[in-house]
Amino acid sequence: MAEVKVPELAESITEGTIASWLKQKGDQVEKGENILELETDKVNVEVISEEAGVITEIKAEEGDTVEVGQVIAIVEENGEADSSSESSEESSKAEKAEPLEDDSRKELEDAGSKEQQEGQAQEEGQASDSRIVATPSARRMAREKGIDISDINASDPRGLVRSQDVENHGSQPKESEQPKKQEQNQKQDSGKPDKPVIREKMSRRRQTIAKRLLEVSQNTAMLTTFNEVDMTNLMELRKRKKDQFQERHDGTRLGFMSFFTKASVAALRKYPAVNAEIDGEDLVLKQFYDIGVAVSTDEGLVVPVVRDCDRKTFADIENDIVDMAKKAQNKKLGLDDMTGGSFTITNGGVFGSLMSTPIINGTQAAILGMHTIQKRPVAVDDETMEIRPMMYIALSYDHRVIDGKEAVGFLKTIKDLVENPEDLLLEG
């Protein structure tokens, strides 16, 4: 017998939620085969079986919260599939082997006929039940309580019936009582009908995002300062060099993110407090430049980290950002991909955002917000106005760590480097 336990995830992660079972009770599994998907605060992790065999027991359902080290399934190494049909055949053979009296045979035939009719009715009910999507534990509980699975209202928006739905079924009002209760509710609502709503449970990741953002807003003295960047020179440089860059670097496209990442590294070197964090009563000044790049996914915002940006080329950074974005969309990000960042860049401009106040990521001291490029009239000198591609940039920072002078200076450095991209290339 082998126990399937929740594996060690990361130092800061002690529990997760079972997103889905890939195998069910009675299924054959191979050593190293994925048997369930576990949703953690940051990424989804697939849990494997350490031994080959048959799953004989599942100790936690989809949606349950489980802790690291908790036993969630049992795999019998020498187990066999469900043998209920074999045992029934053996018992029927044993019955045929024994001689029966006429009266006993008649009673058994009558009973057999009755059982056959009940079996047919049960099979029809099972065929109907098979069309209902339900967890194995919910079906078992429904059978034990004598409840038709099709009569149970699923709380899951996908229609999946869980064990808690079966437990709550008995507390639901009977059909004869429902009209009275509805009338009472209508009277209480002064005759106004209920408005339609959809209620669904927040995913574990969404709950974590909400919790972390609230903690940051409550536990930091967060301010935001703004500036605007004239993107003319950078866009012209990119236009001139993008084909040559793509040929030289095996199809890698030259984007804006690598320029802003390199500009951030240069500004962090100039203003080290922006690359710091508070640890108790200590101020930790980081001597590395691991830049988190916010990526939007269907399940929420994730921030994979591009390591050692001070030592990477523009092509290296562009490749890393593309790889991380693909992994995020395909749910392949690992915990190592999302931990240890020292500074974060978020680009709301890809969604058309003109201006925003980004929230600091975790224990970091600041975050840079990029926005959409919009053509606006700009005073070039005292007498000339031109239409220029302009971008608002924002720096949200923890005022406990960073003074206003440093924050403004940091953002001004970003502006100067992006507006003069040749200087940025000299920065490395």
C-alpha positions as CSV (number, residue, x, y, z in Angstrom):
1,M,0.0,0.0,0.0
2,A,1.3,3.5,-0.9
3,E,-0.1,6.7,0.4
4,V,-0.4,9.7,-1.9
5,K,0.5,12.8,0.0
6,V,0.4,16.5,-0.8
7,P,4.0,17.3,-1.8
8,E,6.3,20.0,-0.5
9,L,5.4,23.1,-2.6
10,A,7.4,26.1,-1.5
11,E,8.6,27.7,1.7
12,S,5.7,30.1,1.8
13,I,3.0,27.7,0.6
14,T,1.5,25.2,3.2
15,E,-1.8,24.2,1.6
16,G,-3.6,24.0,-1.7
17,T,-7.0,23.2,-3.2
18,I,-7.8,20.1,-5.2
19,A,-8.7,21.5,-8.6
20,S,-9.5,18.1,-10.3
21,W,-8.9,14.4,-9.9
22,L,-7.4,13.0,-13.1
23,K,-8.0,9.5,-11.8
24,Q,-10.9,8.0,-9.8
25,K,-11.3,5.2,-7.3
26,G,-10.7,1.9,-8.9
27,D,-8.5,3.3,-11.7
28,Q,-5.2,1.7,-12.5
29,V,-2.2,4.1,-12.3
30,E,1.5,3.8,-13.3
31,K,4.4,5.0,-11.2
32,G,5.0,8.7,-11.9
33,E,1.6,9.1,-13.5
34,N,-0.4,12.3,-12.7
35,I,-3.5,11.6,-10.6
36,L,-4.7,15.0,-9.6
37,E,-4.2,18.7,-10.2
38,L,-3.6,20.9,-7.1
39,E,-4.3,24.6,-7.2
40,T,-2.0,26.7,-4.9
41,D,-1.8,30.4,-4.2
42,K,0.5,30.9,-7.2
43,V,0.4,28.0,-9.7
44,N,-1.3,24.7,-10.4
45,V,0.8,21.6,-9.5
46,E,0.2,18.1,-10.8
47,V,0.6,15.4,-8.1
48,I,1.9,12.0,-9.2
49,S,1.6,8.5,-7.8
50,E,4.9,7.2,-6.3
51,E,3.9,3.6,-7.0
52,A,2.0,1.6,-9.7
53,G,-1.2,0.0,-8.7
54,V,-4.9,0.7,-8.2
55,I,-6.5,3.7,-6.4
56,T,-8.5,2.0,-3.6
57,E,-9.4,5.1,-1.6
58,I,-9.8,8.9,-2.2
59,K,-9.7,10.9,1.0
60,A,-10.4,14.4,-0.4
61,E,-12.8,15.8,-3.0
62,E,-12.4,18.4,-5.7
63,G,-12.6,21.8,-4.0
64,D,-11.3,20.6,-0.7
65,T,-8.4,22.5,0.9
66,V,-5.5,20.1,1.8
67,E,-2.2,20.7,3.7
68,V,1.3,19.7,2.7
69,G,2.0,16.2,3.9
70,Q,-1.7,15.3,4.1
71,V,-2.7,11.8,2.8
72,I,-5.3,12.3,0.0
73,A,-5.4,8.9,-1.6
74,I,-4.3,5.2,-1.2
75,V,-2.8,3.2,-4.0
76,E,-2.7,-0.6,-3.6
77,E,0.4,-1.9,-5.4
78,N,-1.2,-5.4,-6.0
79,G,-4.7,-4.1,-6.2
80,E,-7.3,-5.1,-8.7
81,A,-10.2,-3.4,-10.4
82,D,-13.7,-3.6,-8.9
83,S,-14.6,-7.3,-8.8
84,S,-18.3,-7.0,-7.8
85,S,-19.4,-8.6,-11.1
86,E,-17.0,-11.6,-10.6
87,S,-18.3,-12.2,-7.0
88,S,-21.9,-12.1,-8.2
89,E,-21.1,-14.7,-10.9
90,E,-19.4,-17.0,-8.3
91,S,-22.4,-16.7,-6.0
92,S,-24.8,-17.6,-8.8
93,K,-22.7,-20.6,-9.7
94,A,-22.8,-21.8,-6.1
95,E,-26.5,-21.4,-5.9
96,K,-26.9,-23.5,-9.1
97,A,-24.7,-26.3,-7.6
98,E,-27.0,-26.9,-4.7
99,P,-30.2,-29.1,-5.1
100,L,-33.4,-27.2,-4.4
101,E,-36.9,-28.4,-3.4
102,D,-39.8,-27.6,-5.6
103,D,-41.3,-25.1,-3.1
104,S,-38.0,-23.5,-2.5
105,R,-37.3,-23.3,-6.3
106,K,-40.7,-21.6,-6.8
107,E,-40.1,-19.1,-4.1
108,L,-36.7,-18.3,-5.5
109,E,-38.1,-18.0,-9.0
110,D,-40.7,-15.5,-7.8
111,A,-38.1,-13.6,-5.8
112,G,-35.8,-13.7,-8.9
113,S,-38.6,-12.3,-11.1
114,K,-39.2,-9.5,-8.5
115,E,-35.5,-8.7,-8.3
116,Q,-35.2,-8.7,-12.0
117,Q,-38.0,-6.1,-12.2
118,E,-36.4,-4.0,-9.5
119,G,-33.0,-4.4,-11.2
120,Q,-34.5,-3.1,-14.5
121,A,-35.9,-0.1,-12.8
122,Q,-32.7,0.5,-11.0
123,E,-30.7,0.2,-14.3
124,E,-33.1,2.8,-15.8
125,G,-32.5,5.1,-12.9
126,Q,-28.8,4.5,-13.1
127,A,-28.9,5.4,-16.8
128,S,-30.6,8.6,-15.9
129,D,-28.2,9.2,-13.1
130,S,-25.2,8.7,-15.4
131,R,-26.1,11.8,-17.3
132,I,-25.8,13.8,-14.1
133,V,-22.2,15.1,-13.5
134,A,-21.3,14.2,-9.9
135,T,-18.3,13.3,-7.8
136,P,-18.0,9.6,-6.7
137,S,-18.5,10.5,-3.1
138,A,-21.7,12.4,-3.9
139,R,-23.1,9.4,-5.8
140,R,-22.2,7.1,-2.9
141,M,-23.8,9.4,-0.3
142,A,-26.9,9.8,-2.4
143,R,-27.3,6.0,-2.7
144,E,-26.8,5.6,1.1
145,K,-29.5,8.3,1.8
146,G,-31.8,7.0,-0.9
147,I,-31.8,10.3,-2.8
148,D,-32.2,10.5,-6.5
149,I,-29.1,12.2,-7.8
150,S,-31.1,14.1,-10.4
151,D,-33.2,15.8,-7.7
152,I,-30.1,17.5,-6.1
153,N,-29.4,21.1,-6.9
154,A,-25.7,21.6,-7.7
155,S,-24.0,24.7,-6.2
156,D,-21.2,24.4,-8.7
157,P,-21.8,26.7,-11.7
158,R,-20.7,23.9,-14.0
159,G,-23.5,21.6,-12.7
160,L,-21.1,19.3,-10.8
161,V,-22.9,17.7,-7.8
162,R,-20.7,17.5,-4.7
163,S,-21.1,15.7,-1.4
164,Q,-22.0,19.0,0.4
165,D,-24.9,19.4,-2.1
166,V,-26.2,15.9,-1.1
167,E,-25.9,16.9,2.6
168,N,-27.8,20.2,2.0
169,H,-30.5,18.4,0.0
170,G,-32.4,17.4,3.1
171,S,-32.5,21.0,4.4
172,Q,-34.0,22.3,1.2
173,P,-37.8,23.0,1.4
174,K,-40.2,20.5,-0.1
175,E,-41.9,21.4,-3.3
176,S,-45.2,21.9,-1.5
177,E,-43.6,24.4,0.9
178,Q,-41.7,26.3,-1.8
179,P,-44.7,28.3,-3.1
180,K,-45.5,29.4,0.5
181,K,-41.9,30.4,1.1
182,Q,-41.8,32.3,-2.2
183,E,-45.0,34.2,-1.3
184,Q,-43.5,35.1,2.1
185,N,-40.2,36.3,0.4
186,Q,-42.2,38.3,-2.1
187,K,-44.2,39.9,0.8
188,Q,-40.9,40.7,2.6
189,D,-39.6,42.3,-0.6
190,S,-42.6,44.5,-0.9
191,G,-43.8,42.7,-4.1
192,K,-40.5,43.3,-5.9
193,P,-39.2,40.2,-7.7
194,D,-35.6,39.0,-7.0
195,K,-33.0,40.2,-9.4
196,P,-31.0,37.5,-11.3
197,V,-27.5,36.9,-10.0
198,I,-24.8,34.3,-10.5
199,R,-23.0,33.2,-7.4
200,E,-19.8,31.3,-7.8
201,K,-16.9,30.4,-5.5
202,M,-13.7,32.4,-6.0
203,S,-10.8,30.3,-7.1
204,R,-8.0,29.9,-4.7
205,R,-5.7,32.1,-6.8
206,R,-8.3,34.9,-7.0
207,Q,-8.8,34.7,-3.2
208,T,-5.0,34.9,-2.7
209,I,-4.8,37.9,-5.1
210,A,-7.5,39.6,-3.2
211,K,-5.9,38.9,0.1
212,R,-2.4,40.0,-1.0
213,L,-3.6,43.2,-2.6
214,L,-5.6,44.1,0.6
215,E,-2.5,43.4,2.8
216,V,-0.3,45.6,0.6
217,S,-2.8,48.5,0.7
218,Q,-3.2,48.2,4.5
219,N,0.5,47.6,5.4
220,T,2.3,50.1,3.2
221,A,2.4,53.8,2.9
222,M,1.8,53.7,-0.9
223,L,1.9,56.7,-3.1
224,T,2.1,57.1,-6.9
225,T,4.0,59.6,-9.0
226,F,3.5,60.2,-12.7
227,N,5.4,61.3,-15.7
228,E,5.0,61.1,-19.5
229,V,7.4,59.8,-22.1
230,D,7.8,60.9,-25.7
231,M,8.1,57.6,-27.6
232,T,9.1,59.2,-30.9
233,N,12.9,58.3,-30.9
234,L,12.3,54.8,-29.5
235,M,9.6,54.0,-32.1
236,E,11.9,55.3,-34.9
237,L,14.8,53.2,-33.6
238,R,12.7,50.2,-33.4
239,K,11.3,50.7,-36.9
240,R,14.9,51.0,-38.3
241,K,16.4,48.1,-36.4
242,K,13.5,45.5,-35.9
243,D,14.2,43.5,-39.1
244,Q,17.9,43.4,-38.6
245,F,17.4,42.5,-34.9
246,Q,14.9,39.7,-35.8
247,E,17.4,38.2,-38.4
248,R,20.3,38.4,-36.0
249,H,18.4,36.8,-33.1
250,D,16.6,33.9,-34.8
251,G,13.2,35.5,-35.2
252,T,13.1,37.3,-31.8
253,R,11.0,40.5,-32.1
254,L,12.3,43.8,-30.7
255,G,9.6,45.1,-28.4
256,F,9.2,48.0,-25.9
257,M,9.5,45.8,-22.8
258,S,13.2,45.1,-23.1
259,F,13.9,48.9,-23.3
260,F,11.8,49.6,-20.2
261,T,13.4,46.7,-18.4
262,K,16.9,47.9,-19.2
263,A,15.9,51.5,-18.2
264,S,14.5,50.1,-14.9
265,V,17.8,48.4,-14.2
266,A,19.8,51.6,-14.8
267,A,17.4,53.6,-12.6
268,L,17.5,51.0,-9.8
269,R,21.3,51.3,-9.8
270,K,21.0,55.0,-9.5
271,Y,18.3,54.8,-6.8
272,P,19.0,51.6,-4.8
273,A,16.2,52.3,-2.2
274,V,13.7,51.5,-5.0
275,N,15.2,48.0,-5.2
276,A,14.8,47.4,-1.4
277,E,12.3,46.0,1.0
278,I,11.6,46.2,4.8
279,D,12.3,43.1,6.8
280,G,11.2,43.7,10.4
281,E,13.4,46.6,11.6
282,D,15.9,46.1,8.8
283,L,16.1,47.7,5.3
284,V,17.3,45.1,2.8
285,L,19.0,46.7,-0.2
286,K,19.1,44.1,-3.0
287,Q,22.2,43.9,-5.1
288,F,20.5,41.9,-7.9
289,Y,18.0,42.9,-10.6
290,D,15.3,40.2,-11.0
291,I,12.4,42.0,-12.7
292,G,8.9,40.7,-12.4
293,V,6.7,41.2,-15.5
294,A,3.0,41.1,-14.8
295,V,1.0,38.8,-17.2
296,S,-2.7,38.6,-17.4
297,T,-4.3,35.1,-17.5
298,D,-7.9,33.7,-17.4
299,E,-7.4,32.9,-13.7
300,G,-5.9,36.3,-12.7
301,L,-2.7,38.2,-12.8
302,V,0.6,36.4,-12.4
303,V,4.1,37.9,-12.1
304,P,6.9,35.6,-13.5
305,V,10.4,36.9,-12.9
306,V,13.1,37.6,-15.5
307,R,16.4,36.9,-13.7
308,D,19.6,38.9,-13.8
309,C,18.4,41.5,-16.2
310,D,21.6,43.5,-15.7
311,R,23.6,40.8,-17.4
312,K,21.2,39.9,-20.2
313,T,20.9,41.4,-23.7
314,F,17.8,42.9,-25.2
315,A,17.2,39.7,-27.1
316,D,17.6,37.6,-23.9
317,I,15.0,39.7,-22.1
318,E,12.6,39.6,-25.0
319,N,12.9,35.8,-25.3
320,D,12.4,35.3,-21.5
321,I,9.3,37.5,-21.5
322,V,7.8,35.6,-24.4
323,D,8.6,32.3,-22.8
324,M,7.1,33.3,-19.5
325,A,3.9,34.6,-21.1
326,K,3.4,31.3,-23.0
327,K,4.0,29.3,-19.8
328,A,1.5,31.5,-17.9
329,Q,-1.2,31.1,-20.6
330,N,-0.6,27.3,-20.7
331,K,-0.5,27.0,-16.9
332,K,3.0,25.7,-16.9
333,L,4.6,28.3,-14.6
334,G,6.5,26.8,-11.7
335,L,6.9,28.2,-8.3
336,D,10.6,29.1,-9.0
337,D,9.4,31.2,-12.0
338,M,7.4,33.5,-9.7
339,T,9.4,34.0,-6.5
340,G,12.3,36.3,-5.6
341,G,11.6,39.3,-7.8
342,S,13.1,42.6,-6.7
343,F,11.0,45.0,-8.8
344,T,8.0,44.7,-11.0
345,I,6.8,46.2,-14.3
346,T,3.1,46.1,-15.4
347,N,1.9,47.2,-18.8
348,G,-1.8,48.2,-18.7
349,G,-1.3,49.8,-22.1
350,V,-1.9,46.5,-23.9
351,F,-5.5,46.7,-22.7
352,G,-5.8,50.4,-23.6
353,S,-5.3,51.9,-20.2
354,L,-4.3,55.6,-20.4
355,M,-3.3,56.0,-16.8
356,S,-3.5,53.9,-13.6
357,T,-2.0,53.6,-10.1
358,P,-0.5,50.0,-9.9
359,I,-0.4,48.3,-6.6
360,I,3.0,47.2,-5.2
361,N,3.8,43.5,-5.6
362,G,4.3,41.6,-2.3
363,T,7.2,42.9,-0.2
364,Q,8.8,44.9,-2.9
365,A,9.1,48.7,-2.5
366,A,7.9,49.9,-5.9
367,I,6.2,49.0,-9.2
368,L,6.4,50.7,-12.6
369,G,3.3,51.1,-14.7
370,M,3.4,51.5,-18.5
371,H,0.3,52.7,-20.4
372,T,-1.0,53.0,-23.9
373,I,0.8,55.1,-26.5
374,Q,-1.5,58.0,-27.6
375,K,-0.8,60.7,-30.1
376,R,-1.1,64.1,-28.5
377,P,-0.1,67.7,-29.4
378,V,3.2,68.5,-27.6
379,A,5.0,71.9,-27.4
380,V,8.4,71.2,-28.9
381,D,9.7,74.7,-28.3
382,D,8.2,78.1,-27.5
383,E,6.7,78.4,-31.0
384,T,6.2,74.9,-32.3
385,M,3.6,72.3,-31.6
386,E,3.8,68.7,-32.9
387,I,1.8,65.6,-32.7
388,R,3.9,63.1,-30.8
389,P,3.3,59.5,-29.6
390,M,3.1,59.9,-25.8
391,M,2.9,57.4,-22.9
392,Y,2.1,58.1,-19.3
393,I,4.2,56.1,-16.9
394,A,3.6,55.7,-13.1
395,L,5.6,54.6,-10.2
396,S,3.8,53.4,-7.1
397,Y,6.1,53.2,-4.1
398,D,6.3,52.5,-0.4
399,H,6.9,55.9,1.2
400,R,8.3,54.2,4.3
401,V,11.3,53.1,2.1
402,I,11.4,55.7,-0.7
403,D,11.3,59.4,-0.3
404,G,9.4,61.5,-2.9
405,K,12.6,63.0,-4.3
406,E,13.9,59.5,-5.0
407,A,10.7,58.3,-6.6
408,V,10.5,61.4,-8.9
409,G,14.1,61.0,-9.8
410,F,13.7,57.3,-10.6
411,L,10.8,58.0,-12.9
412,K,12.6,60.9,-14.5
413,T,15.6,58.6,-15.2
414,I,13.2,56.1,-16.9
415,K,11.8,58.9,-19.1
416,D,15.2,60.3,-20.1
417,L,16.6,56.8,-21.1
418,V,13.5,55.8,-23.1
419,E,13.4,59.1,-24.9
420,N,17.2,58.7,-25.8
421,P,17.4,55.0,-26.6
422,E,21.0,55.3,-27.8
423,D,22.0,56.2,-24.2
424,L,20.1,53.2,-23.0
425,L,22.1,50.9,-25.4
426,L,25.3,52.2,-23.8
427,E,23.9,51.2,-20.4
428,G,24.1,47.6,-21.5
